[in-house]
Every structure is written in C-alpha cells, then in structure tokens.
Amino acid sequence: MDNFVFHNPTTIDFGTGKEQQVGQHLADHGIKKVLLTYGSERIKRDGLFDAVTKSLAAQGIAWVEFGGIVSNPVISTVREAIAVARTHQVEAVLAVGGGSVLDSSKAIAAGVLHDGDVWELFTRAATIKAALPIFSVLTLAATGSEMNSGAVVTNEETREKFAIGSPHTFPKVSIVNPALMQTVSRDYLVYSASDIIAHSIEGYFTAKVQPRFQSRLVEAIIKTVIETTETLLADPTNYGARAEFAWASTQALNGLIYSGTAGFSYPNHMIEHALSALFNVPHGAGLSVIMPAWMKWYHGRNPEQFKRFAEEVFGLDTAEQGIAALEQWFDKIGTPTRLSQLGITEADLPATIDNVLGNAKWFGIAEIYTRDVVTTILKNAL
Amino acid sequence: MDNFVFHNPTTIDFGTGKEQQVGQHLADHGIKKVLLTYGSERIKRDGLFDAVTKSLAAQGIAWVEFGGIVSNPVISTVREAIAVARTHQVEAVLAVGGGSVLDSSKAIAAGVLHDGDVWELFTRAATIKAALPIFSVLTLAATGSEMNSGAVVTNEETREKFAIGSPHTFPKVSIVNPALMQTVSRDYLVYSASDIIAHSIEGYFTAKVQPRFQSRLVEAIIKTVIETTETLLADPTNYGARAEFAWASTQALNGLIYSGTAGFSYPNHMIEHALSALFNVPHGAGLSVIMPAWMKWYHGRNPEQFKRFAEEVFGLDTAEQGIAALEQWFDKIGTPTRLSQLGITEADLPATIDNVLGNAKWFGIAEIYTRDVVTTILKNAL
C-alpha cells in the first residue's frame, strides 16, 4: 500500500427533505449572500427552486440567480458567472443541479478569487490559492462532485476538456436527497451508472499498487450500481435503490477507493473527454462506449485483476468473459457501446485521435497512449 | 436507507515515516505547546518517542509528557492528565499509542475545557461543548479511534465502562504508520482482529435499516481482516498486510459503514464492557468470546442477514455454518471463544449479569437484553 493523505472535509446531508436545510447550512457558515447556480429552468417547475430559496429566505440569506449551465459545461458560462458573482459581491456559491452545475460552481468559486482568466487554473498556468465557500443540492448522482474537490469544464474555443482540483474546492456541505432524483430520465440514469463504474475501474485496473481491500470496496460499488440500476429501470420510484445508487456514486470518487493505491491513470476519461469536447456526447454515454473497447486492448497488461473483476463482479472465470459481461450489461440497460450509436463514424477518428493525444499529455500518460494505441482502442469501439 | 449526516473532518496521514511529520501538522494548526500522552515506556526504547519529539522540536513546539495510560483506560488517569494539562496550559493533546491512549486523550481534551468533573461527560450529566485540538500517532490498529469522535473509559470506582462522542473530539490529524505496528504482539494482533470484526458486525446484524451497499462494505472489511490477520500471523513484517489491516480498521468505525443504517445497537460491546470493567480482560479477547455466543442467541431474529454473512464472508450456506466458521476462525488465530479462557467461571456470572444490565440502560437496549437473555448469552459463552 502506498503512502497517502486522506482528508475529505465535506459534510453530506443525505435524505428526504434535506434541501429544506440548505439555508441553515449556509447560515452556519456565516453566509449572507450567495450565487445560486443551476442548469435548466426545470427546478423552477418542479418546486426545488422554491424549496431552496424559501430555506435561504428563512435565514435572511440573499441570493443572485445564475441559470443556464449546460451538460458538458463550458468555460464561457463560468466566466459569465464569475462576472455576476463579482458584481453582486456574493460570499459563496450554491449549486443546485448535477455534476455540470457543481463542477461549474467550483470553477466559479475559484475563479472569483483568481486575478487572471479562470481557464489558467485548468491549463495549470496558475494554481488555485482560494475559493468562495461552495454548497450544493445534488439532483443527479453520477460524478461524485458533491464530495470531492474536482471540476471538469470544456473550453469550447480550444476544444479542450480539462479539470481542476484543490483543497479549496471541496463543497462545505452537499445535500443529497435521492427523492429529487426520481425524475432523472432513463437515459441519464444509465449514463450515470456508466460514469460511476468508470470512476471505480480506472484505478482498479491501472494502478501499479492496488491493495485487495480497495479492490473489494470498488467491487462493492460496482455490484451496488448494477443491482440498483436494474431495480430503478423497473421502478424509478424505488427510494432505497435510488439512495444506494447515490451513496455508491459518492463513494466512487471521494478519495476512499484511491487511498493507498499508486501509479494509476484515467485513460477512459482521457479518451471520453475527446468525445464530449468534439461531439458533445453525454459523458456517461461516451464512457460506456470507451470502457469495453479500452478493456479489450488493456486487459493483457493486468490479467489477474481482470480475472478478479470477472469473478467478483459477475461470477465468471476469465478476463474476456468479464469484459463481455460488462459490455452486455451496458447493452441491456441501454447505454451505448459503439461509437456509431453516438453518431461518430470512422471518418471522425482522425480528429478524435488528435484530441485524445492532446489530452494524453495533460493526463500524463502520453508515452503509453500513442497514436497507434489510441487508434486501436477507438477502432475497437466502432 | 435512512437519512443521515456524514462529516468526518479528520486528516489521516498514512504510511511509512509519517510520524516525522507530526510537528508539521501541529504547526499547521498553530500549536505551540502540547500534552504528549502515551502508555508504557516502550515508545522510549523503540525510538518512536524520539522521532515524535524531534519532529515537535523542529517546529519549536514545546511538550509536556504524560505517560502510563493503561489498556482499558481509567478515569482517574484522565483526571490526573487534565490537571497536568491545566497546570502547563497546553494548547493541544498529542496521543502516541493505541486506542486506550487515543480515547484517554479525547477525554483529556474535552475534560480540560469542562468546568465540572470529566466523568460527567460520560454519564451524560453534562455535554461536551469544546475540546482542545487532538492529534495522534497510532501504534495499534483496532479501535478506529484515530478517525472518529468516540472514547471509551472505565470508572474504576463505579465499575462502569462508558463512552463519549462529540463533533469536538475528532482528531485533527492522525498519523497511521503500519510499520510502527510490526512489533504488536501476536495476542494483540488477534484481539485487534476481533475488535474490528465486532465494530463491523454490530450494525450489520442489528440494524432495522441495513442497505445492501453498506453490507458489502462491511464484508469487504471483514474479508480483509481475516486475510491480512492470517498473513501477519505467518509474517509479522508483511507491510502490505499490516497496512490493509490498519486501513480496514479505520474504515470499520469512522461512520462510513453506519451511514444510512438505522435502528442498530451495540449488544456485543455492551456485554463485553462488563468483562473489561470487572475482570480487566483485553477488549478484543472479550469480544471474540461474546460474539459467537451472542450470534447463537440472536440469529433467528435476522435470518437473512446471517445467511448472507455465511455466504459472503465464508462461502457457506446457512446462518449456523457462518457462526461456526467465525468461532472456528477465532479459535484458529488464537483469540478466546470461551469465558473460561478469560478465567471467568459460572460463579462470576451473577456479578457479570448485573453489570451488563447496568450497561443495557446506557446502551438503550434494556428492553431486549433482560436478565434472562443476558444469562442465556453468557451461558453460551461458558
């Protein structure tokens, strides 16, 4: 096991009705004025916006709205929000939404206190030295952003999808009410399942140091995601399954399963970020296409762990059977497993490969993911 | 899944040589003078005391020593330490040791800032409103005290073994260097294994709401403890096994596996605390006696979960087989499974039962654990 430091200061307030506590949480942190960020206007129709603002008003907290954050969020929107935050001199950012809103809000919170352009924090031209306090009310369980410091945003001019992370960008409090997720569409449920599995397996398969205990935690998450996704496809109102799905999602990317592991990388995310950046495909849909394709290329490099995956997750014997079972499960739940299902054809590969190779430098794995290798993986996914 | 709030602010600095960072951690928190608590003088012989104080000195941090904390720590020692802490006006408590030293240090840290007698915090006559910052260097992985807010101390006059817990008593930073644990005796290794398993199963078997995901996390911990204990009995210097054992121990009682569960209780701890309080038996040794005896009485109340335990942990079919397998495993590793191995005979039962019934009120399960029931369980353990 490798040396590590584990510190996750985020408070998770989990359960039914917890969005009504958001004002109290902000008040506990001394916040008087907040930027309330969100995506579509749906939260105004379904009552969540009212519940949140009522909770803020009850504590005498003023808010400034900033809506319209889209999936695969873009840096231009973050820049606009930073300007609004500065104009109104808000003291905190409250994200009401899914991973895109949360990630954007982290970038906003850090960007407000950064002297230069916020994209410098993503290219690593500058580091995050401070951020406004971040709070969130989660409406989609997938990215784990509610309990980590990371944020992924796309620069639509440069077509780069990069990430930030800092001790300053952990949410202070994230509210996770699984009942708010019952209206998530069938598509976004299965894309979310794919995303959570991707977070779980990147380290599991690629780490040079991968203790057995951490592997068991990963398998607990994946088995839970598989089981609860199937329950929710049959019955979207099953609260228990929604709750376990959400909590497993949080655990997949809050630092726990990566603690003590070493030498891991995020090749599936690296490749998928190119698909999102170029073709604006849903992140989880891109990942369910890439994962089986990547596994078919990669598994010979870590045969024991792939055999373990087959045995522990699917009760099967060989690496190849495990990979096939995962791909078949993706097919079964209805998340794509082929680039063609995303509308991406062989003619798109050269541009895609170029974008991946750009990412490879940022991800620090350009030596392994050469043009030939990336081509092989993407051809597996055609 | 039940509503819950999860917040664990402790920083774990894990790995080889990390005790050399302790001064830096205290300096990061602005500490200039600390009460350094420990148990036996062994840490002076084996170099740990020197490493810790050198690290403090390098940061210009003064320390006041308080040694002699024993296993099953007692409130009189805590009172003495509080007097020392007040005399020297220390700003923090640094525990160097195992669970007894950590638990005592939490009581000291809270007691220093409590106007009345510290035992009032244990009897719930008073609540913890503040505590000095707590830091620790862990030398024995078992109690999970390094990443939780709990502390268990015995009042040797009243023969009560009670607990405290408060948001103020989470350690700020705990250093966990598995290499420091290589000299743990064979006995204390197996007692620790028993203790970790007890932390894992109390909720697993007794919770009225026990989500499957949380059960999987528990099984990951137990399987890891079983596997690494066997490795360490064969090779005490196996760092990887020592590290996984330690990290599993931390996860067993840091709030994770209990998040979202509801209606659980700690009957095995309730009964064992009587053994420790009356006969000063090692906590883990008492637990390995009580657990199989309790399971034989209890399993019919939760047959599905006991069947699950048998299947997932031991690959067996029935509740009875799972219980027998755990008892046999305790026998195999050499932790007691009979009261007689602790020197406790049938003649000791009346006094033991009385003490357990006193605990039952404190633990809030007096209605279930009547004299008859406690007698049945203890007779199972004869």
Contacts between the chains, C-beta under 8 A, distances in Angstrom:
chain1	res1	chain2	res2	distance
A	1	B	14	8.0
A	1	B	15	7.7
A	1	B	178	7.5
A	1	B	239	7.7
A	1	B	240	5.8
A	1	B	243	3.7
A	1	B	244	6.2
A	1	B	247	7.0
A	2	B	15	7.1
A	3	B	14	6.4
A	3	B	15	2.7
A	3	B	16	6.3
A	3	B	17	7.9
A	3	B	18	6.9
A	4	B	12	8.0
A	4	B	14	5.3
A	4	B	15	6.5
A	5	B	11	6.5
A	5	B	12	7.0
A	5	B	13	5.2
A	5	B	14	7.1
A	6	B	11	7.1
A	6	B	12	4.4
A	6	B	14	6.8
A	7	B	9	8.0
A	7	B	10	7.7
A	7	B	11	4.0
A	7	B	12	7.3
A	8	B	8	7.2
A	9	B	7	8.0
A	9	B	9	5.3
A	10	B	7	7.7
A	11	B	5	6.5
A	11	B	6	7.1
A	11	B	7	4.0
A	12	B	4	8.0
A	12	B	5	7.0
A	12	B	6	4.4
A	12	B	7	7.2
A	13	B	5	5.2
A	14	B	1	8.0
A	14	B	3	6.4
A	14	B	4	5.3
A	14	B	5	7.1
A	14	B	6	6.7
A	14	B	259	7.3
A	14	B	260	6.9
A	15	B	1	7.7
A	15	B	2	7.0
A	15	B	3	2.8
A	15	B	4	6.5
A	16	B	3	6.4
A	17	B	3	7.9
A	18	B	3	6.9
A	178	B	1	7.5
A	211	B	240	6.8
A	211	B	243	7.1
A	211	B	244	5.1
A	211	B	247	7.7
A	212	B	224	6.6
A	212	B	227	6.9
A	212	B	244	6.5
A	213	B	220	6.6
A	213	B	221	7.7
A	213	B	224	4.3
A	213	B	244	4.5
A	213	B	247	6.2
A	213	B	248	5.4
A	216	B	219	7.8
A	216	B	220	3.6
A	216	B	223	6.4
A	216	B	224	6.4
A	217	B	217	6.8
A	217	B	220	5.5
A	219	B	216	7.8
A	219	B	220	7.6
A	220	B	213	6.6
A	220	B	216	3.5
A	220	B	217	5.5
A	220	B	219	7.6
A	220	B	220	5.5
A	221	B	213	7.7
A	223	B	216	6.4
A	224	B	212	6.6
A	224	B	213	4.3
A	224	B	216	6.4
A	227	B	212	6.9
A	239	B	1	7.7
A	240	B	1	5.8
A	240	B	211	6.8
A	243	B	1	3.7
A	243	B	211	7.1
A	243	B	260	6.7
A	244	B	1	6.2
A	244	B	211	5.1
A	244	B	212	6.5
A	244	B	213	4.5
A	244	B	260	7.9
A	247	B	1	7.0
A	247	B	211	7.7
A	247	B	213	6.2
A	247	B	259	7.0
A	247	B	260	6.1
A	248	B	213	5.4
A	251	B	256	7.9
A	256	B	251	7.9
A	256	B	256	7.6
A	259	B	14	7.4
A	259	B	247	7.0
A	260	B	14	6.9
A	260	B	243	6.7
A	260	B	244	8.0
A	260	B	247	6.1
